[in-house]
Amino acid sequence: MWPSVSGAVARAQAIDTIANNLANANTDGFKKDLPTFKEYLSVLEREKLEADIPRGPIKDKDLHPLDGRDQAFVVNDGTYTDFKQGNLKVTQAPLDIALDGPGFLEVSTPNGVRYTRQGSLKVAMDGRLVTSEGYPVLTAQPGGLAATPAPNVQPGQGGPSTQGGVAVELGAAEIAARTINLRDAGRVSITDQGDVYAGERRVGRLSVVEFSDSNGLRKSGNGLFEVASPSVTATPIRETVVRQGVVEASNVNPAQEMADLIRAQRLFEHDLRAVKTFDSMMDLESNQVGRL
């Protein structure tokens, strides 16, 4: 019975993951999650006992010990994020950008530096360039000056705000020095490298970074990612191209997700039917056979 019970629990968690993907099918920059499963062997959780003479009726597995392989359960091992590129949608809005490649836009949040693929930017009341959630977009160097930053440099010195691959928090002065001010900027243009121009005047360069292993990132809500593994390092963009007037759509394929949802739902119902079958067998054994 337990493999069916554990399978139903794992499928229920998979249904929740797929439902969340479908709910964000129209969320710009969203990256879908995929569940992972593993087989759990109860024998691995206890010490193997020495073989002993069976006391009582001898069963088949007394002659051929299975070492717990007959007690394999299904376990939901968590989820991982699919960072596949989403489709690019043309908006022609000057503050909309899409990252064509594996890069991430570096932003400042109350919880420290985070990374995002959502490129619907706007100008805040104080003139700063911010995300749709109001988080300031950081420049690659104070004031947006100097050339391409070097990897893993101290914050405020021209590089991604990471130390040993782990994001660090910026002070108020550093945030102010690394924000882009577009107050009374007029016409805004953004180059493929992320340089921001107000008319003919260069006001900064968007801090776009790439990671040695995107699987070392984890979601932190509102389309943001944070570094979860110290082994992950951030480097300046090499393959990513910044597209102006375009936003990246979600990489969720609604048709595929619906098919996966139906499949997971049917497997869940199959496991429940197996549990009901075992329940009926136990009922017969305890209530009917005893009467005979």
N, C-alpha and C positions, 0 to 999 in steps of 0.2 A: 504493500500500500504506500509506503513512504516515498519510493521514487515517483509515484503519480502525484502525491501531495506536494513534494518539493518541485516537481515540474510545473504544477499549476501555479504555485507561488512565483516561480521564476517567470512564467509566461505573463502573469498579471503585472509584474514589474516592467516587462518588455512592452506591454500594451501602454503603460503610462508613458514610457519613453517615446513611443511612436506617436501617441496623442499630443505630446508636447511639440514634437517636430511639425505635426500638421497645424497646430495652433500658431506656429511661427513661419508658416510657408510664405507669408507676405511681409515678413520682417526683414528689412534691408540688412545685409551683412551677417545674417544668422547662419551658424554652422550646425548641422544636425548632429544628433547623438545616436550612437549605435550601442545596443547592449552586448555584453560578452558573458558567456556561460562557461562553467567548468564542471567536471565530474568530481564529486566528493566521495572518497572511500573511507568508511568508518574505521577500517583497520589501521589507517594511518594515524588515528587519534588515540590508539592504545597499544600497549606493548604486546608483542606476539607471545602467546603462552606455549609452553612445550606440549607436544602431543601427549595425550593421556588415553588410557583405556576407556572407551565409551561405557558409561554407566546407564543402562537402560537400552531401549531399542536402538539398534544400529541403523543410521541413515546413510544415504549415498555420499554426502559430503564428509562423513566420518572416514570413508575410505579414500576420498579425493578432496582434501581440504581446499576451500576456495579463498582462505585468508581474507575474508571480508569483501571479496569482489562481488558477492551476491547482494551486498548492501551498499550499492552505489546510488548516490542521490544527485540531483541537479541543483546547482547553486548559481545564482546570478552574481557574477564576479565584478559587476559594476558597468560603467559605460565609458566609451571613448568618443572623442569628437572627430568628425570627418571634416578636414580642412580643405576639401576640394573647392576650387574656384566656382563661385556662382555666376550666373549670367549678368552682363552689364546692361543697365537700362539708361538710355539717354534722357536727360532732363533739361539740359541746356541752362541750368541754374549755375551761376558763376561760383557759388560756394559749395556745390556738390562735387565730390571727388570719389573715384573708385581706385582701389589698389589692384592693378593688374599684375598679379604675381603673389609670392608667399609673404609679403610684408605686412606689418601692422602699424597703425598710427598710434603714437605715444601721447597719452593724455594724463592730466593730473586730476586725481580724485581725492576726497577727504580721507580715503584709506591708503593713499600713496599712488605711485605711478601705475597705470594700467594700460592695456593695449586693446585696440578695437579695429574692426574692419568696416564699421558703419561710417560712411563718409558724408552724411547730410549735415553740413556745418552751417553755422549762423554767427551773426555778430551780436554779442551781449550788449546790455545797456551801457557798460563802461567801455565799449569798443573792442573788447577782446574777442578773438576767434575761438568759438567753443563748439562742442558737439551738440546734438539735439537734446541731450540730457543736461547741458549746461556745464560740462567739464572743459576746462581750458585746454586747447591744443598746444602742445609744446613744440618749440623750435629745436633744431639740431644743435644750436649754439646760442649763447646769450645774444639777444638782438638780431639773431638770424645771420650773423656775419661769419666769415671764415668758410673754409671748404668742407668737404665731406668729413664727418667726424670719425674718430678711431673707435674701435670696439672697447667696451668695458672701461670707460673713462669716468672719473668722478663726476657727479651731476654738476651741471653748470660749467663744465670745461670742454664742451663740444662733442659729447658722445651720448649714447643711450644711458639712461639713468639706472644702471645695474652695476652691482659689485659682486664679482664671482658668479654672475648669472642670476642673482636674486635682486628683485626690484627694491629700491630704497625710497624713502619718503623725502620730498623736497621741502625746504623751508619757504616761508612766504616771500622772502627776497629772491630766492632762486626761481620760484614760480613766476614772479613778476618779471624777472629778467629773461625768462624763456617763453613768454607768451607773445602772440602776434596781435598788435593793435591796429585795427582797421577803422578807427574813428575818422569820419570824413575822408575815407580813402578814395571814393569815386569808383572807377572801373577796376575790378580785381581780376587778375589773371594768374594762373598757376601752371608752371612748366611740368614737363614729364619727370623732372628730378625732385619736384616738390617746392621749388622756389616760388614764393608768393610776391606778386608785384601789385602795387597800387598805382595805376597809371604806368609811368616809367620808373618809379621808385621801388627798389627791392626792400621789402619790409621783414622778410624772414624766410626760413626754409623749414618746411614741415619735417618733424622728426619721425621718419619712417624706418623701422628696423626689421630685420629678419632674424630668425632663430635657428640655432643649429639643429634643434629637434622640436617641432611644433607639438609633439605629444607630451612635452614637458610643461605645457600650458594647461590651465584649468579655467573654467568659466567662473566669473564672480558676479554675474547678474548684469542686466541692462546692456547686453552685447559686449561686455568687457571681459578681458582675459588677464590672468596674473601668472607669474612664473611660479611653478610648483616644485621644480627640481633644481637643486644647486648646480647640477651638471649642464644645465641649459644656458647657453651664452647668446647674447644679442649682438648683432653686427649691423653696420650700415647697409643700406639696400644695395644689392648687386643685380638682382633679377627683376625687381618690382618696378613698374612704371606707374606714375600717378596720372590718372585721366581726369581732366576737368569737365564739368557738365555732365557727369555720368555717376551713377551709383551702382553698387554691387547688390544684386538681389540675393535672397536666401538660396542656399544650395539644396533645399528640400524639393524633391520631385513628388508632388501630391499624388500622382497616379501610383507611383511605386510604394509610397507610404501607405496608401489605402490597401494595396494588395498585401503588404506586410502586416497591416492591422487585421485584415480578414484571416490571414493565415495564423497569426498568433492567437486570435480569438477562437478559431476552430481547434487548435492544439490545446488551448486552455479547456475547452468543453470536452475534448477527448480525455484529458487527464481526470476531469471531474466524473466522467462516466466510468472510468476505471476505478475510481475511489468508491463510487456507488456499487459497482459490481462486487468489490471486496467486502463492502458493508453487508450486502445481501448474503454472500457466502458465510460471513461470520454469524449473521443472524440465523441462518439455517443450521450452522454447526452448534450454536449455543442453545437455540430454542426448539429446533425440530429433531435433530439427531438424538438429543438427550432423552426425548420422550420415547424413542424406540427402545 
